[in-house]
Amino acid sequence: MRIAINCADLDHNRIDGTRVYIKKCLDYFGALDSYSVFILYHKTKFNPELKPKIYSNYRDEAIPYPIWWVQTRLGFELNYTLPDACWMPIQQVPFLADRKTKIIITIHDLAFKYFPQHFPWRDRLKLDFFTDTAVKRADKIIAVSEATKQDILKFYPKTKKEKIKVIYHGVEKESFSRKFSSEKARKVLKRYDIKREYLLYVGALQPRKNLETLVEAFEKLKKNGDKKTQLVLAGVPAWKAEKILAKIEKSKFNRDIVLTGKVSFEDLPIIYQKAQMFISPSLYEGFGIPLLEAWASQIPVIVANNSSLKEIGGEGVLRFETLDSDELLEKINILLKRDTIRKELIKKGTKRLEKFSWEKCAKKTLKLIKQK
């Protein structure tokens, strides 16, 4: 079987959950099926940190083109090679792809449907158009959570339920649970200007992540007399980050708020492991890989009570009402002051982590791609 895969996202400098997902699946596909040929289409060169493991049955096809790459260059290649199947791990399909080629897409989230105001208008229009057409054209749809599946059925009610398969993401447990020397940890924390105990958020800085509520809860913690805790926001500013950055700059406690910028794969496990807790205050998530990373790092987790965060978090998290900074502060204080609850939550998170692995994700994804 010849399977085409759109890998263009692996060329990007910025690393996010979607790109990690593509890489991790490709790290397994070649070993899971040594008889099929996998054609990896991308634009130029893989980001070294995102470059997948290359097997003998992989064809690395870099095919540059300046505009509308998916719709022009990739579409042309698919019509020329006529693969048996094409996996589009993004919410877009080439319009001109031959109907003989089975197309499988992955829907990561439909945040732009719920919160259009949090997206640049051009991006929102593109997401609307490309997702609408992709859902109609795809032979099969992968939803990364049951919550995302329900969102697809809500916004695209004509879609047949049996067309959608829920396949969870995974995590590299060994990477986040491995031990480091105290000297190594000290150097990493110093590199990012982390000086004391800290609360941790990992991800992009953009409006949907609801970081203003997290900053408000942190300010209340400091006003109540906390003198030792920092807030670490590990990620880079994305679209519409200006309000978040302005709120941090105006905060009386901005010296205790650390903006790390880009964090390397090598440093990230240490930053997780040394944190007091991980907090995901997001307005909406299609899945939420950082929850798994935090569990693997043996730290407790707090999430906003919405979307897939409830589903993926299960009993392994504390939840707060999304925009309620007072309730978030209450949960933070529980984990700072009540060690028994902290330990019990870590135990539950570790147990819940057994549901998720990249190998499981890759096996289920490949099985769906190859399904007749």
Backbone torsions as a table, in degrees:
resi	resn	phi	psi	omega
1	MET	NA	138.7	176.9
2	ARG	-105.9	122.7	-175.3
3	ILE	-120.4	119.3	176.3
4	ALA	-91.2	142.5	179.7
5	ILE	-134.8	129.3	175.3
6	ASN	-80.1	108.4	-177.7
7	CYS	-111.1	16.0	-172.9
8	ALA	-58.6	-29.7	-179.7
9	ASP	-64.6	-21.0	-179.3
10	LEU	-77.0	-4.9	175.6
11	ASP	-85.2	-15.6	-171.9
12	HIS	-72.6	152.4	176.9
13	ASN	-74.5	-39.6	-177.6
14	ARG	-77.4	133.0	-179.7
15	ILE	-103.4	128.2	176.2
16	ASP	-138.4	-179.1	-175.6
17	GLY	-61.6	-37.9	179.7
18	THR	-61.9	-41.7	-177.7
19	ARG	-73.0	-36.8	175.1
20	VAL	-62.3	-41.3	178.8
21	TYR	-57.2	-47.0	-179.6
22	ILE	-63.0	-48.0	-179.3
23	LYS	-59.1	-46.2	-175.7
24	LYS	-65.8	-38.5	176.1
25	CYS	-62.8	-43.8	-179.9
26	LEU	-67.2	-27.7	176.5
27	ASP	-63.1	-21.2	-177.8
28	TYR	-108.2	-31.9	-170.5
29	PHE	-51.6	-49.4	-175.3
30	GLY	-60.2	-35.0	178.9
31	ALA	-78.3	-32.7	-178.9
32	LEU	-72.2	-28.5	-178.9
33	ASP	-142.8	94.4	-177.4
34	SER	-82.9	-6.8	-177.6
35	TYR	-92.3	-28.8	178.7
36	SER	-79.4	157.1	174.0
37	VAL	-105.4	126.7	179.7
38	PHE	-107.2	122.4	-179.6
39	ILE	-102.9	112.2	-175.6
40	LEU	-94.6	100.3	-179.4
41	TYR	-90.0	127.4	172.6
42	HIS	-150.4	-176.1	-169.8
43	LYS	-92.2	-49.3	-172.6
44	THR	-134.8	-91.2	-179.7
45	LYS	-131.2	141.4	177.2
46	PHE	-65.1	139.6	167.2
47	ASN	-58.5	126.2	-176.8
48	PRO	-52.2	-33.1	-179.7
49	GLU	-77.3	-14.5	-179.2
50	LEU	-113.0	0.2	-177.7
51	LYS	-63.9	124.3	-178.7
52	PRO	-78.0	164.2	172.5
53	LYS	-63.9	130.4	-177.0
54	ILE	-102.1	119.9	178.8
55	TYR	-97.3	166.6	-178.3
56	SER	-65.3	-22.6	178.9
57	ASN	-96.7	16.7	174.6
58	TYR	-100.5	135.8	170.3
59	ARG	-110.7	112.9	-179.9
60	ASP	-84.1	107.5	-176.6
61	GLU	-113.9	96.9	174.2
62	ALA	-88.5	116.6	-175.1
63	ILE	-129.7	85.2	-176.3
64	PRO	-66.7	149.8	173.3
65	TYR	-163.4	139.0	-169.0
66	PRO	-74.7	-30.4	-174.4
67	ILE	-135.9	146.6	173.9
68	TRP	46.3	52.3	-171.6
69	TRP	-56.1	-46.2	-177.9
70	VAL	-61.6	-43.5	-174.2
71	GLN	-80.2	-22.6	-177.4
72	THR	-105.5	-75.4	-172.6
73	ARG	-65.3	-48.4	-179.6
74	LEU	-66.1	-42.1	178.7
75	GLY	-59.2	-41.3	178.6
76	PHE	-63.3	-45.3	-178.3
77	GLU	-62.8	-40.4	179.9
78	LEU	-64.8	-37.7	178.5
79	ASN	-72.0	-26.3	-179.5
80	TYR	-79.7	-43.7	-176.1
81	THR	-89.1	-23.4	-179.4
82	LEU	45.9	64.6	177.4
83	PRO	-67.1	161.9	178.4
84	ASP	-70.1	-34.0	-179.4
85	ALA	-148.6	154.8	177.3
86	CYS	-135.0	123.7	176.6
87	TRP	-98.3	120.9	175.9
88	MET	-109.0	97.2	-177.6
89	PRO	-78.0	24.9	176.3
90	ILE	-133.6	171.5	-174.8
91	GLN	-92.7	57.9	-178.5
92	GLN	-159.2	145.9	173.7
93	VAL	-131.8	151.5	174.5
94	PRO	-70.1	124.3	-176.8
95	PHE	-61.2	-33.3	-173.1
96	LEU	-89.0	2.3	-178.7
97	ALA	-60.6	135.3	-178.8
98	ASP	-58.9	138.6	-178.9
99	ARG	-65.4	-16.7	178.2
100	LYS	-71.5	-22.5	179.2
101	THR	-84.9	120.7	177.3
102	LYS	-72.8	133.4	-177.9
103	ILE	-117.3	128.9	177.1
104	ILE	-117.0	128.3	178.6
105	ILE	-116.7	157.5	171.7
106	THR	-112.5	126.8	173.4
107	ILE	-99.9	116.2	-176.9
108	HIS	-86.7	-38.4	175.4
109	ASP	-171.4	165.8	175.9
110	LEU	-122.3	42.1	-179.0
111	ALA	-58.1	-34.4	-177.7
112	PHE	-66.5	-20.4	176.4
113	LYS	-77.8	-38.2	-178.8
114	TYR	-81.8	-37.6	-174.2
115	PHE	-129.8	62.3	-178.4
116	PRO	-59.9	-27.6	-177.7
117	GLN	-68.4	-15.6	-177.6
118	HIS	-93.9	8.2	179.7
119	PHE	-121.2	142.4	170.9
120	PRO	-55.4	138.1	-169.5
121	TRP	-59.1	-35.9	179.2
122	ARG	-66.9	-41.9	178.0
123	ASP	-63.0	-40.1	-179.5
124	ARG	-63.9	-43.3	179.1
125	LEU	-62.8	-42.4	179.1
126	LYS	-64.3	-44.6	179.8
127	LEU	-61.4	-43.5	178.7
128	ASP	-59.4	-52.1	-175.3
129	PHE	-64.9	-49.8	-174.9
130	PHE	-70.0	-36.2	178.8
131	THR	-69.9	-42.1	178.3
132	ASP	-56.3	-47.8	-177.3
133	THR	-72.4	-33.8	-179.8
134	ALA	-66.9	-43.0	-179.5
135	VAL	-61.6	-39.0	-179.5
136	LYS	-70.7	-41.1	-173.9
137	ARG	-80.5	-31.8	-172.6
138	ALA	-62.7	141.7	174.4
139	ASP	-79.4	-34.9	177.1
140	LYS	-138.5	148.9	179.3
141	ILE	-125.4	129.2	172.1
142	ILE	-96.1	124.5	171.7
143	ALA	-105.6	135.0	-172.8
144	VAL	-82.2	-2.4	175.6
145	SER	-160.2	163.1	175.6
146	GLU	-64.7	-34.6	177.3
147	ALA	-60.8	-42.0	178.6
148	THR	-67.3	-38.3	176.5
149	LYS	-59.4	-45.2	-180.0
150	GLN	-65.2	-33.7	176.1
151	ASP	-65.5	-40.3	178.2
152	ILE	-61.2	-45.8	-179.0
153	LEU	-67.6	-29.8	178.5
154	LYS	-70.2	-48.4	-174.8
155	PHE	-87.8	-17.7	177.8
156	TYR	-130.0	69.2	-171.6
157	PRO	-62.7	-16.5	179.2
158	LYS	-82.0	-7.6	-179.1
159	THR	-73.2	131.8	178.8
160	LYS	-74.4	136.0	-178.0
161	LYS	-58.3	-38.3	-176.4
162	GLU	-70.2	-11.3	177.2
163	LYS	-77.9	-16.8	-174.0
164	ILE	-107.3	130.1	177.3
165	LYS	-119.9	127.3	176.8
166	VAL	-85.4	121.5	176.6
167	ILE	-131.8	115.4	-178.0
168	TYR	-72.5	152.5	170.7
169	HIS	-71.5	176.8	177.9
170	GLY	-129.9	-163.9	178.7
171	VAL	-155.4	149.6	173.4
172	GLU	-84.8	87.5	-175.0
173	LYS	-56.6	-42.1	-175.9
174	GLU	-63.5	-36.1	-178.6
175	SER	-65.1	-38.6	-174.8
176	PHE	-91.3	-13.5	179.6
177	SER	-103.0	-6.2	-177.1
178	ARG	-66.9	150.9	-175.2
179	LYS	-90.0	147.9	178.8
180	PHE	-126.8	152.0	175.9
181	SER	-69.4	154.8	178.9
182	SER	-62.8	-32.1	179.1
183	GLU	-68.2	-42.1	177.7
184	LYS	-62.0	-45.9	179.7
185	ALA	-62.1	-42.0	-179.6
186	ARG	-61.1	-42.5	-179.2
187	LYS	-65.5	-40.5	-179.5
188	VAL	-66.0	-46.6	-179.8
189	LEU	-63.1	-38.9	178.0
190	LYS	-64.0	-37.9	-179.9
191	ARG	-58.3	-35.0	-177.9
192	TYR	-101.4	12.9	176.9
193	ASP	62.7	34.0	175.7
194	ILE	-94.5	116.8	-169.2
195	LYS	-111.2	-22.0	-175.2
196	ARG	-139.9	-169.7	174.5
197	GLU	-58.8	150.3	-174.7
198	TYR	-152.7	153.0	169.0
199	LEU	-90.5	146.1	-172.9
200	LEU	-125.9	134.8	165.6
201	TYR	-122.0	138.0	177.4
202	VAL	-125.7	126.1	178.0
203	GLY	148.9	-179.3	179.6
204	ALA	-69.4	155.2	174.9
205	LEU	-98.1	101.5	179.2
206	GLN	-155.5	161.8	-168.8
207	PRO	-55.9	-38.5	-176.8
208	ARG	-62.4	-20.7	-176.9
209	LYS	-78.2	-7.3	172.3
210	ASN	58.8	39.1	-176.3
211	LEU	-72.8	-21.1	177.8
212	GLU	-64.0	-37.7	176.1
213	THR	-64.9	-39.9	177.8
214	LEU	-63.9	-42.7	179.0
215	VAL	-64.0	-40.4	178.6
216	GLU	-61.8	-43.4	178.7
217	ALA	-63.7	-39.4	179.1
218	PHE	-65.5	-41.2	177.9
219	GLU	-61.1	-39.9	178.6
220	LYS	-66.5	-36.7	176.2
221	LEU	-60.3	-43.8	-178.9
222	LYS	-69.7	-40.5	179.4
223	LYS	-63.7	-27.2	179.1
224	ASN	-81.5	6.9	172.5
225	GLY	109.7	-1.5	178.6
226	ASP	-68.9	125.9	-178.2
227	LYS	-116.3	-4.5	-171.7
228	LYS	-112.8	-13.0	-171.6
229	THR	-94.6	138.1	171.8
230	GLN	-106.8	161.6	171.6
231	LEU	-114.0	121.4	-178.4
232	VAL	-109.8	119.9	175.9
233	LEU	-105.3	101.7	-173.9
234	ALA	-95.5	97.9	-179.7
235	GLY	167.8	174.8	-177.4
236	VAL	-107.5	150.2	175.5
237	PRO	-61.9	134.3	176.7
238	ALA	-113.1	-153.3	-176.8
239	TRP	-65.3	145.8	176.3
240	LYS	53.6	39.6	-179.3
241	ALA	-85.6	-3.3	-171.4
242	GLU	-58.6	-43.5	-178.3
243	LYS	-65.3	-39.1	179.0
244	ILE	-63.3	-48.7	-178.3
245	LEU	-63.8	-37.3	179.0
246	ALA	-66.8	-40.1	179.0
247	LYS	-62.7	-41.5	179.0
248	ILE	-65.5	-43.8	-178.1
249	GLU	-62.7	-36.9	-178.0
250	LYS	-81.4	-13.4	-176.9
251	SER	-65.0	139.8	176.0
252	LYS	-65.8	-16.0	-176.1
253	PHE	-113.6	26.1	-175.5
254	ASN	-65.1	-20.7	177.0
255	ARG	-68.6	-19.7	179.1
256	ASP	-99.7	6.5	177.0
257	ILE	-107.4	117.9	-174.7
258	VAL	-103.9	122.2	173.1
259	LEU	-102.2	108.0	-172.3
260	THR	-77.4	-24.0	-167.1
261	GLY	71.8	-157.5	-178.3
262	LYS	-65.4	133.4	177.1
263	VAL	-113.6	130.5	-178.0
264	SER	-72.0	157.3	175.7
265	PHE	-56.8	-34.9	-177.5
266	GLU	-68.0	-38.1	-176.2
267	ASP	-84.7	-26.7	-171.9
268	LEU	-57.5	-44.2	179.6
269	PRO	-58.2	-36.7	178.9
270	ILE	-66.4	-42.7	-179.8
271	ILE	-63.1	-37.5	174.1
272	TYR	-64.9	-53.6	-171.2
273	GLN	-60.9	-32.5	-176.6
274	LYS	-87.6	-4.3	-179.0
275	ALA	-77.0	152.5	173.8
276	GLN	-70.1	-33.5	-179.3
277	MET	-169.0	163.4	173.0
278	PHE	-111.2	138.0	-178.7
279	ILE	-126.5	127.3	172.8
280	SER	-116.5	98.7	-176.4
281	PRO	-91.3	12.5	-169.0
282	SER	-53.5	147.1	174.7
283	LEU	-70.7	-26.1	-173.9
284	TYR	-168.4	135.5	173.8
285	GLU	-137.8	141.9	174.6
286	GLY	-76.9	-30.9	176.3
287	PHE	-145.4	-78.3	179.6
288	GLY	108.6	65.6	-179.2
289	ILE	-57.4	-36.7	-179.7
290	PRO	-56.8	-25.4	175.1
291	LEU	-59.7	-45.3	-179.3
292	LEU	-66.0	-39.7	179.7
293	GLU	-63.6	-38.8	178.9
294	ALA	-67.1	-43.8	177.1
295	TRP	-59.8	-44.6	179.8
296	ALA	-63.8	-25.5	179.4
297	SER	-87.1	-0.5	176.9
298	GLN	64.5	44.2	172.9
299	ILE	-125.6	152.0	-179.1
300	PRO	-74.6	158.8	-171.6
301	VAL	-129.1	137.4	171.9
302	ILE	-120.2	135.2	178.8
303	VAL	-134.5	157.9	171.8
304	ALA	-70.6	147.1	-173.7
305	ASN	-86.3	72.2	-179.0
306	ASN	-157.9	168.6	172.3
307	SER	42.5	-140.1	-177.0
308	SER	-74.3	-12.9	-178.7
309	LEU	-60.8	-36.4	176.4
310	LYS	-66.4	-45.0	-176.9
311	GLU	-66.0	-49.7	-177.7
312	ILE	-72.7	-38.8	-178.3
313	GLY	-68.1	-41.3	-179.8
314	GLY	51.2	-133.6	180.0
315	GLU	-83.2	-1.3	-175.5
316	GLY	-90.0	11.0	-177.3
317	VAL	-139.3	160.5	162.9
318	LEU	-96.6	142.2	-178.2
319	ARG	-118.8	151.2	175.4
320	PHE	-136.2	154.3	177.0
321	GLU	-66.7	132.2	-160.4
322	THR	-49.6	-44.5	-174.8
323	LEU	-101.9	9.7	-174.8
324	ASP	-96.5	95.5	-178.6
325	SER	-68.7	-27.0	177.2
326	ASP	-66.7	-43.8	179.1
327	GLU	-68.3	-36.6	176.0
328	LEU	-61.6	-44.0	177.4
329	LEU	-59.2	-40.4	179.0
330	GLU	-59.8	-44.2	179.5
331	LYS	-66.6	-39.9	177.9
332	ILE	-60.0	-46.1	-179.3
333	ASN	-63.5	-35.9	177.1
334	ILE	-58.1	-45.6	-176.7
335	LEU	-76.3	-25.6	177.8
336	LEU	-77.9	-29.9	-170.7
337	LYS	-110.9	-18.8	-174.3
338	ARG	-117.7	93.3	-173.2
339	ASP	-64.4	-32.9	-179.5
340	THR	-65.9	-41.0	177.6
341	ILE	-66.9	-40.8	178.2
342	ARG	-57.3	-49.2	-178.6
343	LYS	-65.9	-39.0	179.5
344	GLU	-65.5	-38.5	179.7
345	LEU	-67.7	-39.9	176.6
346	ILE	-61.7	-41.6	179.4
347	LYS	-62.3	-44.4	179.5
348	LYS	-66.3	-38.7	177.9
349	GLY	-63.8	-41.9	178.6
350	THR	-61.6	-41.8	177.9
351	LYS	-64.5	-42.8	-178.0
352	ARG	-66.7	-28.7	-178.2
353	LEU	-60.8	-21.9	-179.1
354	GLU	-62.9	-19.8	-179.9
355	LYS	-74.2	-16.7	-167.6
356	PHE	-123.0	131.0	171.5
357	SER	-157.5	152.0	178.6
358	TRP	-69.0	-31.3	178.4
359	GLU	-64.9	-44.8	176.2
360	LYS	-59.6	-45.2	-179.8
361	CYS	-59.6	-46.8	-178.3
362	ALA	-64.9	-43.1	-179.9
363	LYS	-60.7	-46.9	-178.7
364	LYS	-68.0	-37.3	179.9
365	THR	-66.7	-46.1	179.9
366	LEU	-64.8	-39.0	177.7
367	LYS	-59.6	-41.2	179.1
368	LEU	-68.7	-40.7	179.5
369	ILE	-60.0	-40.0	-175.0
370	LYS	-85.7	-10.8	-176.7
371	GLN	-61.7	135.6	179.2
372	LYS	-74.3	NA	NA
